[in-house]
Amino acid sequence: MAGRIIGNNIGNAGFGRIGRLFLAILPVFFGLFFLGTDVKKAEAAGAAISITTKNPAPTVGDEVYVVITVKSSELIKGFEGYFSYDNRVLQFVTGGSVIHGNDDEFQIDDTKRAVSATKITYSVKFLARGRGSTSITLKKGVEVTADNDDSSKMSISYSPLNIVVNKKGASASDTAKPDGTEAPEETEMPEAADSPSPSEAPASSSPRPTPGKNDIAGSNKLRKLSIGDGVLLAPDFSPKIKNYSAIVTTDDTKLPVTYEAEDSQAEIKVKGNKKLTEGKNTIKIAVTGTNGKKRVYSISVTIQRITGSNSKNSANRLAVLEKGGKTYLTGSTTVQLLEPGKGVIPSGFAEIEIELDGKTITAYALEGSKESSFVLLYGKGNEKGLYLYDKKENILMPYEKVKSWYRSLDGKAVFEMTAQEKTIQSMKYVVGIMAAFCGLMALFAVAALLRPRR
């Protein structure tokens, strides 16, 4: 009898210790669980983009200011997006230093902000060009970057803005009807030009923009000129130079041509920017000053088509351009190759030389796998950074966007984890260990309860 009592007391004492230990561990486990949940929520942060105006129904000749607001619960490090509209209804005028436009679309490129914020506002000035309705719509490729260790991309929500332009002196019955949610009807422009100009429409519906404070009266020169997104013109643009060349990798049959005239009153026509074909094409930008004198800028564009399974990827198919002692990789964007500083290239990579477009360039391959299809390059596109080059497909990909995918290809790939990735990885290990330990304690507790008493 005494032995059974002692045994029961020992069992009860053991169960009491196990129970107290189990109860002490539970708060830690749940704390870690909810911390992990908070990390996931942080990763899923989103941004809302609103497009508004105080004058949604202007008359022809009115100035229209459109306000674009980007908001998020997290700090926003950068924003980039393309917006389209019907150029028969609205004419882009200006938008400040980070907004660039032409007669088809405008771009906000605010990826190099000095200060992060949870709300960023942009103002774009238009001129009501002709009677009709249009939607200002956000195109694909928009990116809102969070100000965190990963510079992660936020999910995005937005709604287009509908604007109805009425003719001067219009009555209520003459008011242009909105198109609802449908996109503006696409129509062919006159063969003589790819983008309409004030001279191609009645004077009453296409007034000239208000003269700017920096205008050079009577000038027939451009102040700025570019094509595509980061496409390099050779030579560098200068108002006095008329002829340029460029290489562009794209499947599009039309390129975004962005320009700014020295005199906003000048008439500008773009020709040759329709139905672009593979090989050499010529795009001409004719600028006619208010005095009737004309200047024509010519761009010889070599189009390289994207083919193969990666045609829908964000990567750039490449060509090499050497200019002024510098080497550029050109595709749908342009990257200038640079000499990396100390600590830029991850440990485990060795310097090698590869041949690209018939030229030898410096790259970095994993030690012991120099025949790998993938190597690292360092250069400057929108900003300095590492790029992953696929030698087989001849495409270049920003490392930050494909690092997870690349790691999954080869476990030997050496990359430094960011602080956030290290925290998440550590949390996974801790939660796993704690879950296993709690499970083991629960088994001991159940075993003690079910142990037969003698």
C-alpha positions, -999 to +999 in steps of 0.1 A: +000+000+000+028+024+010+045+016-024+013+025-044+009+057-025+045+067-031+042+058-068+010+078-071+026+108-054+056+106-077+034+103-107+013+133-096+044+153-088+059+145-122+026+155-139+025+187-119+060+196-131+052+187-167+019+207-166+036+238-151+063+236-178+037+231-205+017+261-193+049+282-191+058+274-227+023+280-242+025+319-240+059+318-257+046+296-285+015+318-291+036+349-290+059+335-317+029+324-337+013+359-337+046+375-344+050+353-375+014+363-385+024+400-382+054+394-405+031+379-432+007+408-429+036+432-434+046+414-465+010+417-479+009+455-477-009+472-505-012+507-521-043+525-534-039+547-565-066+574-571-069+596-602-091+627-596-098+661-611-118+691-600-130+697-636-143+664-650-164+682-677-142+710-692-148+728-725-124+728-754-095+751-746-097+747-708-068+737-687-074+704-668-054+694-637-054+657-629-042+647-594-028+612-589-025+601-553-006+570-541-015+559-505-004+530-483-003+521-446+034+515-451+061+540-461+064+542-499+100+544-513+092+548-549+065+548-576+065+541-613+036+538-637+024+546-672-010+562-679-029+563-712-056+586-725-073+596-758-051+622-774-079+635-795-096+647-763-067+657-740-032+671-747-004+665-722+013+698-712+035+692-681+038+674-649+070+684-631+104+667-630+093+631-625+065+631-650+072+627-687+046+625-715+040+626-752+008+626-773-003+590-763+006+585-727+026+599-697+049+582-672+055+589-636+090+579-627+095+586-590+118+557-581+146+578-566+128+596-539+149+612-511+121+609-485+096+581-481+060+588-472+026+570-468+009+594-492+024+608-524+006+632-547+013+642-583-003+669-605-005+666-643-016+695-665-036+688-697-053+710-723-088+701-734-081+695-770-113+682-786-149+674-779-154+638-766-148+616-736-117+597-724-105+576-695-071+582-679-061+546-673-032+530-655-013+506-678+005+474-669+040+475-654+031+498-625+053+494-594+049+508-558+080+500-538+079+497-500+105+513-478+117+480-461+148+459-462+136+441-493+123+471-512+093+448-518+066+455-544+032+464-530-001+450-544-021+478-561-057+489-565-070+518-586-099+531-606-097+550-639-108+587-643-135+596-669-133+631-684-159+646-708-148+676-729-176+698-744-173+722-772-174+759-764-209+773-758-224+738-759-260+734-746-271+706-723-282+686-753-249+690-770-228+677-740-206+648-749-218+616-734-194+596-713-183+562-725-190+545-692-164+519-683-155+511-719-121+522-732-120+550-759-125+537-794-093+531-813-091+548-847-064+551-873-046+583-875-038+600-909-010+582-927+010+615-928+016+613-891+014+589-862+003+615-836-021+643-842-010+679-840-029+711-837-028+716-875-045+683-882-078+693-865-101+723-867-087+753-849-117+755-826-110+720-812-072+721-811-060+753-796-023+758-789-012+754-753-005+784-732+031+797-737+055+785-710+078+807-690+108+789-704+097+791-740+121+803-767+098+821-790+099+810-826+123+780-819+119+749-840+141+728-818+134+702-792+146+705-756+142+668-748+138+637-769+136+600-759+121+567-771+110+537-751+119+531-715+155+539-709+165+533-746+199+548-753+202+573-782+235+575-799+249+602-798+233+617-766+205+640-775+213+677-782+188+702-797+214+709-824+219+673-835+193+659-859+203+623-866+204+595-840+204+557-838+191+532-812+186+495-806+153+484-791+142+449-781+104+447-782+074+429-797+055+462-799+048+478-833+049+513-819+073+530-794+065+557-769+082+588-782+087+615-755+096+651-764+096+686-752+098+716-776+118+747-768+087+767-778+054+751-766+037+770-795+057+749-821+038+723-841+052+687-838+045+657-859+058+622-854+062+600-885+073+564-890+063+552-856+035+528-868+038+492-877+075+489-868+091+458-882+122+437-872+154+453-885+159+490-893+132+516-890+132+554-892+112+576-869+111+613-877+100+641-854+092+673-874+091+705-855+077+736-872+082+770-854+057+798-853+077+815-880+071+785-904+107+771-903+109+734-899+135+711-883+134+673-886+150+649-861+156+614-874+161+583-853+173+551-870+158+524-848+169+487-851+142+465-837+150+431-822+120+409-817+115+389-785+111+352-792+110+320-772+094+309-740+106+340-721+090+365-744+065+374-716+091+378-689+102+412-676+138+405-687+156+423-715+170+406-746+204+422-751+228+439-774+261+456-765+268+492-772+301+509-765+301+546-764+326+572-749+347+544-733+316+530-715+298+497-722+260+495-722+237+465-724+207+476-744+172+461-747+139+474-736+159+491-710+196+502-709+221+491-683+256+506-680+281+481-669+302+492-639+332+480-618+317+467-586+332+480-553+343+459-524+317+436-510+292+441-538+296+407-554+284+379-530+310+355-516+313+323-535+314+340-569+345+343-591+353+368-619+351+354-654+349+368-690+320+360-712+312+368-748+280+388-755+270+402-789+305+395-802+322+415-773+340+403-742+326+416-709+333+408-672+308+386-653+308+367-620+300+329-619+296+305-589+330+290-581+333+256-596+304+261-621+318+285-647+298+266-674+265+276-657+239+293-679+236+320-653+261+347-642+260+379-623+266+414-638+269+447-620+256+479-635+233+509-634+199+510-649+174+530-630+198+525-601+230+505-594+226+469-586+232+432-595+216+416-626+213+379-634+222+372-670+209+340-687+235+332-713+213+306-731+183+329-736+203+362-738+182+380-713+190+402-683+169+401-651+172+424-620+184+402-592+159+415-566+130+403-588+143+368-595+165+359-566+140+334-551+135+317-584+173+315-590+179+300-555+154+273-563+174+263-594+206+254-575+210+250-538+247+259-542+237+295-553+253+319-528+233+350-519+232+370-488+198+371-471+182+404-462+175+412-426+138+405-430+145+372-447+168+362-419+142+372-393+115+351-411+138+322-415+148+323-378+111+325-368+103+294-389+130+275-371+120+287-336+083+280-342+091+246-355+112+237-325+087+250-301+058+232-318+078+199-316+087+205-279+051+214-270+039+183-288+064+161-269+053+177-235+017+171-244+024+134-251+042+131-217+012+147-200-013+124-217+009+094-208+010+104-171-028+108-170-034+075-186-009+056-165-028+030-144-028+035-107-019+006-084 
